[in-house]
Amino acid sequence: MQHRIIVLGAGYTGAIAAGRIAKRLHREDVAITLVNAEPDFVERVRMHQLAVGQELKPRPFAEMFAGTGVEVKLAKVTGIDADRRAVTVVEAHSAGEQELEYDTLVYALGSGWNPQSVPGTAEHAHEISGRPGALRLRERLARLDAGQPVVVVGGGLTGLEAATELAETRPDLDVALVARGGFGDWLSDKGRGHLRRVFAGLGITVHEHTAVTAVEADRILTDGTSVPAAVTVWATGFAVHPIAEASTLEVSRTGQIVVDETMRSLSHPEVYAVGDAALVTGPGDKPLRMSCASGVPTAWQAADAIAARLTGEKVPKVPIRYFQQCVSLGRKEGLIQFVTADDHAVPKALTGRLAALYKEIICKGAAWTVAHPTAGMPVRRRRTVQPTPEPAMSRAHSLSAR
């Protein structure tokens, strides 16, 4: 009987994990199902580009996984019963839930925007953590007249990329960025200086050391003042999908699944978590930050660990570390801040057009890796040696809609 592997979510980490597992295991021994709500891969690191009107290359999963042995199931995940080893999903154009049983689960549902309980954010702010939000912002920006104010809240990588992309594409708008801390205060002196020059050249107003207390339809409120905003873009960080926290899986206070160094759940060893959904300890005993740079190595680790355990091989344990932070500052400028293994800036940084090209290569490489999860290297599929547990009474049937 085939070992049933279900992968939830087909972002960078889920898609890579599914494809890499399929490359490592014999097709007769495993049934790999990749569950995702959308039919094509979304390059999340380019959502700021989509929001300002740029077109992105379509990457259909049907083409990406053709002939790999991975079955793509278009459905929304609604729940997990980790004790019974089952997930519930709602397929597209279906009113009822379906329950799928697994022997091994890879949880890769990732994260979305984090309104951080600031009043008015959910009602009035836009987000670019995914394609639906980026497209809504795109429609709103298209209706703005020249001179109207747009405020990006958040001084991290997402906020920097959104503000510069907006200002470069729509120089007729009055773009501002609001940062709770110092502007680029985590960067080296070289990186911070370049950031300020680019923002000044694009005419972006920066409000640093400013906490937003509320968002209204035409402005944001801060400590003791307000900033006009016909459109507010909220880019203050990410929050994980709530499904794991609602299950019996052990999670952290952030809702991330607590895993060991092979991405295996500490509470349910048949479950693996990758990407933003996993609480992974990195160099210096610090949790890895939510990012593509962190997520892709966790997908490699989980896929290789699953394949090794099923085939009786030694489980690889590759330390995950940082090398750089890559920031696009529009299409013509960029910043590559080199960092220590635990993500602290070093004096060395790459700036300007060369940095923009570097970042573009990184983005294209990430998308290429999704379709080539073993980096194009030939891999011998191995036979599984561990017996698959006897299934309980089949529950792969549609349940009444809730």
Backbone torsions as a table, in degrees:
resi	resn	phi	psi	omega
1	MET	NA	141.1	-177.6
2	GLN	-72.1	144.4	173.8
3	HIS	-79.5	124.5	-174.7
4	ARG	-91.5	117.0	178.1
5	ILE	-114.7	122.7	177.3
6	ILE	-114.1	131.0	176.0
7	VAL	-112.8	122.5	-179.2
8	LEU	-99.3	115.3	179.2
9	GLY	99.9	132.3	-177.2
10	ALA	-124.1	44.9	167.7
11	GLY	-78.3	-158.6	179.8
12	TYR	-54.6	-48.5	-172.2
13	THR	-74.9	-43.8	-178.7
14	GLY	-66.1	-44.0	-179.7
15	ALA	-64.8	-42.1	178.6
16	ILE	-64.5	-43.9	-179.5
17	ALA	-60.8	-46.2	-179.0
18	ALA	-61.7	-47.3	-178.6
19	GLY	-66.2	-36.6	-178.0
20	ARG	-71.7	-39.5	176.0
21	ILE	-61.2	-43.4	-179.4
22	ALA	-62.2	-32.0	178.9
23	LYS	-72.8	-23.3	-172.6
24	ARG	-96.6	-20.8	-173.5
25	LEU	-117.5	149.6	-179.9
26	HIS	-69.1	135.2	-174.2
27	ARG	-63.7	-28.4	-179.7
28	GLU	-71.4	-18.7	-173.7
29	ASP	-95.3	-20.0	-174.4
30	VAL	-133.2	150.3	171.5
31	ALA	-119.3	112.3	-175.3
32	ILE	-107.1	122.1	179.3
33	THR	-119.1	125.5	178.1
34	LEU	-106.4	116.1	-176.2
35	VAL	-101.1	125.1	179.9
36	ASN	-151.2	147.4	-176.3
37	ALA	-78.9	-23.6	-177.2
38	GLU	-113.2	150.9	-173.8
39	PRO	-84.0	-5.2	179.8
40	ASP	-137.9	160.6	-176.7
41	PHE	-74.5	134.3	179.6
42	VAL	-105.0	121.8	175.9
43	GLU	-79.9	90.1	-173.7
44	ARG	-60.8	-30.7	-178.7
45	VAL	-71.0	-3.8	179.2
46	ARG	-113.8	14.8	-176.8
47	MET	-64.9	-29.0	176.1
48	HIS	-66.7	-30.6	176.5
49	GLN	-71.6	-42.7	177.9
50	LEU	-61.5	-38.7	-176.2
51	ALA	-65.2	-29.2	-178.4
52	VAL	-94.5	6.3	172.3
53	GLY	109.0	0.5	179.0
54	GLN	-77.7	145.9	179.5
55	GLU	-92.6	137.9	179.9
56	LEU	-107.5	148.5	-179.4
57	LYS	-66.7	127.2	177.3
58	PRO	-70.6	141.5	-179.3
59	ARG	-133.7	79.0	-176.6
60	PRO	-65.0	136.6	177.5
61	PHE	-65.2	-31.1	-179.8
62	ALA	-59.1	-35.8	177.4
63	GLU	-81.0	-40.6	-175.8
64	MET	-61.9	-39.1	-175.3
65	PHE	-106.4	11.4	178.2
66	ALA	-61.1	127.2	177.0
67	GLY	77.3	6.3	-177.4
68	THR	-91.9	-19.1	-173.6
69	GLY	93.9	-1.8	177.3
70	VAL	-90.5	125.4	175.4
71	GLU	-92.9	124.0	178.6
72	VAL	-94.9	122.3	179.8
73	LYS	-111.6	116.1	-179.2
74	LEU	-82.6	103.9	-176.4
75	ALA	-163.0	158.5	176.1
76	LYS	-99.2	131.4	178.6
77	VAL	-78.7	129.7	-178.3
78	THR	-115.0	-14.6	-179.9
79	GLY	-175.5	160.4	177.7
80	ILE	-132.8	131.0	170.7
81	ASP	-112.4	89.4	-174.4
82	ALA	-67.8	-25.4	179.6
83	ASP	-73.3	-34.7	179.4
84	ARG	-94.8	-2.5	-178.4
85	ARG	57.3	57.9	-179.2
86	ALA	-147.1	148.0	175.0
87	VAL	-124.9	149.5	175.4
88	THR	-109.4	138.6	-178.7
89	VAL	-137.4	159.2	172.4
90	VAL	-120.5	116.6	-179.6
91	GLU	-74.5	157.7	176.9
92	ALA	-58.5	138.8	179.2
93	HIS	63.5	26.7	177.3
94	SER	-125.6	142.3	-179.1
95	ALA	-94.7	-13.7	-175.7
96	GLY	-112.3	163.8	178.7
97	GLU	-89.7	151.6	175.3
98	GLN	-123.8	141.2	-180.0
99	GLU	-106.7	130.4	-179.4
100	LEU	-117.0	130.3	177.7
101	GLU	-92.5	150.6	178.8
102	TYR	-138.2	159.0	168.2
103	ASP	-100.5	-35.8	174.0
104	THR	-132.8	134.8	179.9
105	LEU	-119.4	134.9	171.7
106	VAL	-112.9	114.8	-177.1
107	TYR	-94.9	113.6	-177.1
108	ALA	-137.5	43.4	-177.6
109	LEU	-78.6	-8.0	169.6
110	GLY	68.8	-144.5	-173.1
111	SER	-144.7	167.8	175.3
112	GLY	-132.9	-167.7	-177.6
113	TRP	-71.1	159.3	-176.6
114	ASN	-123.5	97.1	-179.7
115	PRO	-68.3	-12.9	173.6
116	GLN	57.0	30.0	175.5
117	SER	59.3	22.7	176.2
118	VAL	-79.3	124.2	-177.2
119	PRO	-54.9	134.9	176.0
120	GLY	86.4	-9.9	-176.8
121	THR	-64.1	-49.9	-178.3
122	ALA	-61.8	-32.9	-177.0
123	GLU	-82.0	-35.6	-168.0
124	HIS	-118.7	-16.5	-175.6
125	ALA	-94.9	154.2	174.0
126	HIS	-103.7	154.1	178.9
127	GLU	-133.3	156.9	-178.6
128	ILE	-129.5	33.4	178.9
129	SER	-78.3	-12.7	179.7
130	GLY	-153.4	175.9	-176.1
131	ARG	-65.7	-43.6	179.7
132	PRO	-57.4	-43.7	179.8
133	GLY	-66.3	-41.0	179.5
134	ALA	-64.3	-37.8	179.1
135	LEU	-70.5	-36.0	175.9
136	ARG	-64.7	-42.1	177.6
137	LEU	-64.3	-39.2	178.6
138	ARG	-58.1	-45.5	178.9
139	GLU	-63.7	-39.9	-179.4
140	ARG	-67.7	-42.8	179.8
141	LEU	-63.4	-34.6	-179.4
142	ALA	-64.1	-21.6	-178.6
143	ARG	-93.5	-3.1	-178.0
144	LEU	-79.0	137.8	174.7
145	ASP	-86.0	160.8	179.3
146	ALA	-56.7	140.9	176.7
147	GLY	88.7	-7.9	-179.1
148	GLN	-76.2	147.6	-175.2
149	PRO	-86.4	136.6	174.0
150	VAL	-124.0	128.7	-178.5
151	VAL	-116.6	127.1	173.8
152	VAL	-101.8	121.9	180.0
153	VAL	-100.5	120.1	-179.8
154	GLY	128.2	121.0	-177.6
155	GLY	-100.9	16.0	176.9
156	GLY	-85.0	-167.0	-175.6
157	LEU	-60.9	-42.7	-179.0
158	THR	-63.7	-43.0	179.4
159	GLY	-64.7	-42.6	179.1
160	LEU	-62.0	-43.8	-178.6
161	GLU	-68.6	-39.8	179.9
162	ALA	-65.3	-45.0	-177.2
163	ALA	-64.3	-45.5	-178.0
164	THR	-70.3	-37.2	177.5
165	GLU	-63.4	-41.7	178.1
166	LEU	-63.0	-49.3	-175.9
167	ALA	-65.8	-36.1	179.2
168	GLU	-70.8	-42.3	-177.2
169	THR	-75.9	-37.5	-178.1
170	ARG	-122.7	73.1	179.6
171	PRO	-65.3	-11.4	178.7
172	ASP	-79.2	-10.8	-179.6
173	LEU	-93.9	158.1	177.6
174	ASP	-98.1	97.1	-173.3
175	VAL	-97.2	135.9	177.2
176	ALA	-133.9	154.4	176.2
177	LEU	-125.9	135.7	179.1
178	VAL	-115.5	124.3	-179.1
179	ALA	-122.3	133.3	178.8
180	ARG	-64.7	-40.4	179.8
181	GLY	-100.1	-158.7	176.6
182	GLY	-73.7	148.0	-176.5
183	PHE	-68.2	112.2	-179.5
184	GLY	64.5	30.2	-172.3
185	ASP	-70.3	-10.5	178.3
186	TRP	-90.3	-6.2	-176.4
187	LEU	-87.0	167.4	172.4
188	SER	-71.9	168.9	178.1
189	ASP	-58.5	-41.4	178.9
190	LYS	-63.9	-45.8	-179.2
191	GLY	-64.4	-43.0	-179.5
192	ARG	-65.8	-39.4	178.6
193	GLY	-64.5	-41.1	178.7
194	HIS	-65.3	-40.8	179.6
195	LEU	-59.2	-45.3	179.7
196	ARG	-64.5	-38.3	179.3
197	ARG	-65.9	-42.1	179.6
198	VAL	-64.7	-44.8	-179.7
199	PHE	-63.4	-40.9	178.5
200	ALA	-64.3	-40.8	179.9
201	GLY	-65.2	-30.7	178.6
202	LEU	-88.4	-3.5	178.3
203	GLY	74.5	27.3	-179.2
204	ILE	-88.1	126.4	175.9
205	THR	-81.0	132.7	-178.6
206	VAL	-113.3	126.8	173.5
207	HIS	-111.7	99.2	-179.4
208	GLU	-98.8	164.2	-176.5
209	HIS	53.8	43.1	-175.4
210	THR	-128.6	121.2	179.1
211	ALA	-99.9	130.0	178.2
212	VAL	-83.7	127.7	-178.3
213	THR	-103.5	-19.8	178.6
214	ALA	-165.9	154.2	176.2
215	VAL	-119.5	128.6	176.8
216	GLU	-117.5	174.7	-174.3
217	ALA	-62.2	-31.5	-174.7
218	ASP	-125.4	11.8	-179.7
219	ARG	-169.6	166.6	169.3
220	ILE	-115.9	147.7	178.4
221	LEU	-104.2	136.5	178.1
222	THR	-123.5	-172.1	179.8
223	ASP	-65.6	95.1	173.7
224	GLY	87.3	1.9	179.8
225	THR	-152.0	-173.7	177.5
226	SER	-144.2	156.3	178.6
227	VAL	-125.8	124.9	-179.8
228	PRO	-64.2	141.4	-177.8
229	ALA	-153.9	106.1	171.3
230	ALA	-68.7	-30.7	175.6
231	VAL	-137.4	132.8	174.5
232	THR	-113.5	126.6	176.6
233	VAL	-106.7	119.8	-175.4
234	TRP	-96.7	114.5	-176.0
235	ALA	-136.9	53.1	-173.8
236	THR	-97.9	10.5	-179.4
237	GLY	128.0	-177.7	-174.0
238	PHE	-122.0	155.5	173.7
239	ALA	-126.8	140.9	-175.8
240	VAL	-74.9	159.9	176.5
241	HIS	-60.3	137.6	-173.8
242	PRO	-78.4	-4.5	-173.5
243	ILE	-63.1	-40.7	-178.7
244	ALA	-62.4	-42.3	-179.0
245	GLU	-64.1	-28.4	179.8
246	ALA	-80.8	-4.6	-179.5
247	SER	-99.8	-171.8	177.9
248	THR	-91.9	5.9	176.6
249	LEU	-66.8	144.1	176.5
250	GLU	-73.6	123.7	-179.6
251	VAL	-126.9	162.8	177.6
252	SER	-84.6	-179.6	178.3
253	ARG	-66.6	-17.8	176.9
254	THR	-88.6	-2.2	-179.1
255	GLY	87.8	3.5	178.7
256	GLN	-81.1	146.6	179.4
257	ILE	-74.3	130.1	-178.9
258	VAL	-80.9	122.3	-174.3
259	VAL	-127.2	165.8	173.6
260	ASP	-91.1	-168.7	-175.4
261	GLU	-71.5	-9.3	175.4
262	THR	-102.7	10.1	179.1
263	MET	74.0	20.7	-179.8
264	ARG	-91.8	133.6	179.6
265	SER	-58.7	136.3	178.9
266	LEU	-72.6	-25.4	-177.6
267	SER	-96.0	-27.9	-177.4
268	HIS	-136.0	95.2	-172.0
269	PRO	-64.5	-13.5	176.9
270	GLU	-86.5	0.5	179.4
271	VAL	-111.1	134.7	174.3
272	TYR	-119.6	144.3	177.3
273	ALA	-124.4	139.5	-177.5
274	VAL	-135.2	160.1	176.0
275	GLY	70.8	-149.4	-176.8
276	ASP	-60.6	-24.6	-176.0
277	ALA	-74.7	-12.0	-174.9
278	ALA	-107.6	139.2	171.9
279	LEU	-90.9	101.8	-174.2
280	VAL	-112.9	129.7	177.8
281	THR	-86.0	124.8	179.8
282	GLY	-107.1	-161.5	179.3
283	PRO	-56.5	143.5	-179.3
284	GLY	73.4	14.5	-178.6
285	ASP	58.4	31.0	177.2
286	LYS	-101.3	141.1	174.7
287	PRO	-63.1	139.4	176.2
288	LEU	-66.2	142.0	179.0
289	ARG	-76.5	155.3	178.4
290	MET	-71.5	114.7	-177.7
291	SER	-170.5	161.8	174.5
292	CYS	-64.1	-37.5	-179.5
293	ALA	-60.5	-34.6	177.7
294	SER	-82.1	-39.7	-170.1
295	GLY	-68.8	-44.1	-176.3
296	VAL	-59.3	-46.0	176.8
297	PRO	-61.4	-31.2	177.5
298	THR	-68.1	-34.3	177.1
299	ALA	-66.3	-42.9	176.5
300	TRP	-59.7	-46.1	-177.3
301	GLN	-62.5	-47.0	-178.6
302	ALA	-63.5	-45.9	-178.7
303	ALA	-61.2	-43.9	-178.8
304	ASP	-69.2	-34.6	178.2
305	ALA	-68.2	-42.3	178.4
306	ILE	-61.3	-47.9	-179.1
307	ALA	-62.7	-40.5	-179.2
308	ALA	-65.7	-44.1	-178.5
309	ARG	-66.7	-36.5	-179.4
310	LEU	-74.4	-24.0	-177.3
311	THR	-105.2	2.2	178.2
312	GLY	76.9	16.9	179.4
313	GLU	-88.1	167.9	175.3
314	LYS	-68.6	132.7	-177.8
315	VAL	-78.1	119.9	179.0
316	PRO	-73.0	146.0	176.9
317	LYS	-135.4	98.1	-175.2
318	VAL	-102.9	120.7	179.5
319	PRO	-60.3	139.9	178.4
320	ILE	-101.4	128.6	-178.5
321	ARG	-140.8	167.9	178.4
322	TYR	-101.1	155.0	175.9
323	PHE	-126.6	-33.3	-173.9
324	GLN	-162.7	161.6	168.6
325	GLN	-117.5	123.1	-175.2
326	CYS	-107.5	123.5	-176.7
327	VAL	-127.1	122.8	171.1
328	SER	-86.1	136.8	179.6
329	LEU	-120.7	64.9	-169.0
330	GLY	86.8	-171.5	-178.3
331	ARG	-85.2	-13.9	-173.8
332	LYS	-110.4	-12.7	-176.9
333	GLU	-129.0	154.2	177.6
334	GLY	-157.0	172.7	178.2
335	LEU	-145.4	121.3	174.4
336	ILE	-112.1	104.7	179.8
337	GLN	-95.3	113.6	178.3
338	PHE	-77.2	143.7	-171.9
339	VAL	-135.2	167.2	173.9
340	THR	-75.7	174.3	-180.0
341	ALA	-57.9	-32.8	179.9
342	ASP	-98.3	21.7	166.6
343	ASP	80.4	26.5	174.4
344	HIS	-99.4	138.3	-176.8
345	ALA	-65.0	141.2	171.3
346	VAL	-109.3	167.2	-176.9
347	PRO	-59.2	-28.8	-174.6
348	LYS	-74.0	132.8	176.7
349	ALA	-151.6	148.6	176.6
350	LEU	-107.1	135.1	-175.2
351	THR	-133.3	170.2	172.9
352	GLY	81.7	-155.4	-176.7
353	ARG	-64.5	-35.5	178.2
354	LEU	-63.1	-38.2	177.3
355	ALA	-67.0	-37.0	177.5
356	ALA	-63.1	-41.2	177.8
357	LEU	-66.2	-41.8	177.9
358	TYR	-57.2	-48.5	-179.7
359	LYS	-63.2	-39.3	179.3
360	GLU	-64.1	-39.3	177.4
361	ILE	-64.1	-39.8	177.9
362	ILE	-61.7	-45.0	-179.3
363	CYS	-63.6	-45.2	179.2
364	LYS	-65.7	-36.7	178.7
365	GLY	-64.9	-37.6	178.7
366	ALA	-63.9	-43.1	178.5
367	ALA	-66.6	-39.2	178.2
368	TRP	-62.8	-37.7	-179.0
369	THR	-63.8	-32.6	178.4
370	VAL	-61.0	-42.4	-179.5
371	ALA	-83.2	-15.3	-179.3
372	HIS	-130.9	72.0	-169.9
373	PRO	-67.7	-11.8	175.0
374	THR	-113.0	25.2	176.7
375	ALA	58.4	30.0	177.0
376	GLY	78.6	-0.5	-178.7
377	MET	-80.8	139.9	177.7
378	PRO	-65.6	138.7	-177.6
379	VAL	-132.8	135.7	177.7
380	ARG	-88.4	123.5	177.2
381	ARG	-73.0	132.0	-177.1
382	ARG	-105.8	155.5	178.7
383	ARG	-85.1	143.6	177.4
384	THR	-76.2	149.9	-179.1
385	VAL	-120.8	-17.2	-179.3
386	GLN	-84.8	135.8	178.8
387	PRO	-68.2	142.1	176.4
388	THR	-83.3	132.7	-179.8
389	PRO	-57.1	146.5	176.5
390	GLU	-64.1	134.1	-177.5
391	PRO	-72.3	149.1	171.3
392	ALA	-76.6	-179.0	177.9
393	MET	-55.2	132.5	-174.3
394	SER	-55.4	130.8	176.9
395	ARG	-120.9	16.2	-179.6
396	ALA	-81.0	62.2	-179.8
397	HIS	-131.4	161.3	-179.1
398	SER	-77.4	134.7	176.7
399	LEU	-100.1	163.8	178.2
400	SER	-64.8	146.3	-179.7
401	ALA	-64.6	141.9	-179.8
402	ARG	-90.8	NA	NA
